[in-house]
Amino acid sequence: MGSTLKALRALSDPTRLRIIALLEREELSVNELQEITRMGQSRISTHLGLLQEAKLVQSRREGKRTFYKLQPGADGEEMEFIQLAIRGAKELPENGSDQINLKRILARRNEQAQVYFNQVAGRFDRSYGPGRSWQAFGHLLLRIMPPLVVADLGSGEGLLSELLARKAKKVIAVDNSEKMVTFGATKAKKNGLKNLEFRLGDLENPPIEPQSVDLVILSQALHHAVDPARAIQSTQRILKPGGQLWMLDLLKHNFERAHDLYGDRWLGFAESDLHHWLEAAGFKKIEISVVAREEQPPHFQTILVGGER
């Protein structure tokens, strides 16, 4: 097969157009391309192999990782094909989310602290160490947390709020269940937590004064919101300038039974949607990363999302 036919074949699949458009900006590893496109490694590798065979991309090894970039010094015909692919990719419905995820991946490359944490987390459960546990680390981190005013939105019965209240200046726990609020308030009083206050309200319009809290937390709460984008916007309203929003939630999944089993309105979220909503709300220094993967089906993945007002 001639070079022109190989190039035309390489451009016949929308996924390969997406890959070329992503590599236009930056050299990327197979794992990064996986995370951006949400496709499996074997599928990505197959597409990259065809693009490489057509001399549209080039690869290099760095340790255990393989990085890909557009063919350097491409001749006139090859460059024509590359530019055609980039134009075609912009017409695909996935292009918007691809570009947002690419922006997120490139920003994360500069976050060396996150890279180090991932390395530590990977080693943590590999070998036993007496007295070493996530529970112990959690207590340590709570002890060194500064005295902040915290809003725990979608708090439920307030387990996280109780832990935070032992160090925070004040914790305001908000939930839309009157039963949960009553239970949490009773337990807080019983435990002598005078700086923990429970309020009845919803995520889209929490009953908290504007610019009054240093930190907003939504822990596995956003997928219960009627309007997630509006809920994120509401956190911007109650945060002080420079305050932070941190969320734990589920990565987008297809386990439909979650609606009935857990009362979830949303089957998790795509990172690109979350990034868009935070940007639209005016947040800066946005961070999004997968921090946990369940080993058992349906293999839920937890994402950590952060932003600064």
N, C-alpha and C positions, 0 to 999 in steps of 0.2 A: 504494500500500500504506500503510495506517495505521500510526501510531507503535507501537501495541501489537503488530501483526503483525511489524513490522520488528524489534522487540526480541525477540520470540519466535523469529524466524528467526536472529537473532544468537546466541541462547543454545542453538541446536540442535546446535552442534558442540563437542566436548570441548576442542579447541585454544583456542577463544575463551573458554571457561570458565577455562582455565589462565591466559590473558592477563589477564583481569579480576582473578583472584585475585592475580596478581603485582603489578598496578598498584594494588591496595588499599594496599600498604605504601609505595610510592615511585613517582615519575615515572621512566620508563625509556625509553632510546633503542631504536630498531629493532635496532641491533647488540647491545645488552645483552640484549634479548629473544631474539635469535638464539642468543646464547651460553648463555643459561639453558635454553632449550627444545631446542637442537640442531636447529633447523629452518632452512630456507633463507630468504633475505631476501624473495623474491617471495611465498612462502607466508605469512610473517608479515605482510607488507604487505597482502596480500589480506584476511586476517582482521581486521587493524586497520581497514581501509577499511569493512568491514561493521559493525564495532562503532561506528565514528565516524558512519556513516550512521544507525544506530539511536540516536544521541545518548547512547551509554553511555560513550564516551571522547572526549577532546579532545587535539589535537596542537598543538605549537609548534615553530618552527624556531630552531636555534642554530648559526649557521655552516652547515656542510654536514650537520649531524645533525638528525634529527627526534625529538622526545621526545613521549611519550604519557602521559596520566594519566586517571584516572576523571573523568567529567563533573562539574565543580564546580557546586554549587548544583542538583544533580539534584532534580526534584520527587518527590512521594511515590511515583508509579508507577514512575519510572525507578529510584529507590532500591530499590524492591521487587525489580525485576529484577536489579539489581547484587548485592543480598544473596543472592538465589536462586542467582545464578551462583557466588558465593563458596562457598556451601554445597555446591553441586554439584561444584565443583573439588576440594574436600576429600575427595570420595569416589573421585576418579580415582587410578589407580596411580602416575601421574607426579607427584602433588602433593608427595610427600616429597622427591624429588630436585630439583623446582622450587624449593622453599623453601630447601634447602641451597645451591643455585647462586645464588639471589637473595642470600642472606646473604654469600656469597663475593664477588659482584659489588659489593655495597654497601661491603664492607670494602675492596675494592681501590680504590674511588673515593677513599678517604682516603690511599692510598699514592701520594703525588705522585712519589716516587722511581721507582716502577714506570711511571707515566705518562711521565715524562721518558725512561726507558730505552727504552720503546716508540717514542718519537719519534726518539731517536738511532738505534735499530736500523732504523727505516724509512728513515732518510737514508743509512745506512752504505754500502749497495751501490748507491746511486743514481748516484753519480759517482765516478770514479777519483781516487785520491790516492796518489802515490808512497809506498811503504813502509807503507801503512795496510792492516792485515789483522787478522782475528780471531786468527790465530796469534800475531801480535805483541802484541795486547791480552792474550791468555792468559798469555804470559810476564810481562808487566807485572803482572798481577793476582797471579800466583804469587809474585812478588818481594815484594809488600807484604802477603802473608798472614801473620798472626801465627803463632808456633810452637805449633801445636795438636797434641793426640793425636787422630789420625783413624782411623776404621774404614771401610774400603772394602769393602762387602759385595757379594758376587757380582762379584768383581774380575776374573775371567778371568785372562789372562796378566799383568795388572797394569800396563797402560799408564798409566792415571790415577794409580795408586798410586805409580809411579816419579816422575811429575811432582810430585805432592804431597810426596813424601819429600825433595825437594830444598830444601824450606823448612820442612816440618812438624817438630815435635819427634819424633814417631813416627807411623808408618803401619802399621796392621794390616790386611793384605789377606786376605779370607776367600773361599774358593771351594769348591764341592763336587766339583770334578774334581781328582783326585790328580795327573793329568798337568799340568794348568794350574798347580797349586801348585808342583810340582817345577820346571817351566819358569820361573815367575816368581821363585822363590827363587834359582835358578841365575843368572838374569840380574841380579838385584839384587846378588848377591855379586860378579859380574863387574864391575858398575858402581860398586862400592864404597859401596853404599847400606846402611850398617849400621843405620840407623833404620827400615828397611823389613822387616817380618816377615810371611811368608806362613803361613796356617793353613788346614788342611782342615776344612770344616764347612759347614752349610747356613744359609740365611737365617732359618729359623724358630727356630733355636737356635744362634747364632754362638758359637764358643768364645772368648769374651771376658769378662773379669771384670765384675761389676755396677758401674755408676757409675765407669767408668774412662776414658772417652773424651770429648773435647770436641765432636767432630763425627762424624756418621755419614753416609756417602754411599752411595746405591744408584743407580748409573748404568745404566739399561736392564737392570735385574736383577729388578725385582719381578714382571714378567710371566713369569718362569721359576719363581717360588715355587709350592709346592704350596698353601700357605695364605697369601695376601697379608696378610690382617688380622693373622694371628699374627706374620708377619715384621715388620710395623710395630710391633706390641707388643714384639717382642724388642729393637728399637732403643731403646725407652724404658728398658728394663732396663739396657743397657750405657752409656747417656749419663749424664754428670755433671749435677747440677742446673744449669739454665741452658744446657745443651748443645743443639746444634741437629741436626736431621735435614734433609738435602736429597736429593731424588730427581729423577732425570730418567727419564721413561718415556713410553710411547705413549698417546695419547688413544684411547679405545675405537674400534675399527674393525671392518670386516667381511671383511678379507682372510684367508679361511680357510686359504689355502696357507701362512700364516706358521707354522702348527703343524708342517708337514713341512719347509719350507725353513729355518727358523731354530730349530726346537725350542721355540717359544713355547707355554707352557701356557695363557696368557691373551691374548686379542686386545685388548690395551690395557685402559684403565680409564676409567670415567666420573668426572668431577671430583667429583660428589656422593658416590660410593662412597669415594673417597680421603679426602675431607673427613670423612666419617662414621668411617672407620677411625682417622684421626689423633685425632679428638675422643675416640673411645672409648678410645684408648690413653693419653689424658691430655695430649696436646700442646696448646700455646697458640700464639697468633700464627700461625695457619695461613695459608699463602699457596699458591694454585694458579693457574697461568696457562699458556696456550699460548705457547711461545717460538719454535717453528719449524714450518714447513709445507713439506713436500716438493712440488716442482713436478711431478714425474713420478708416474704411477699406481703404487701405490694411494694416493698422497697422504697418507702417514703424517704425523701431527701429534705433536710432542713437547711434553710438559707438564713444567713445573718445579713441584715440590711442596716446601714447607718448613714446619717447625714447631719450636717450642722446648719443651724439657722443663720 
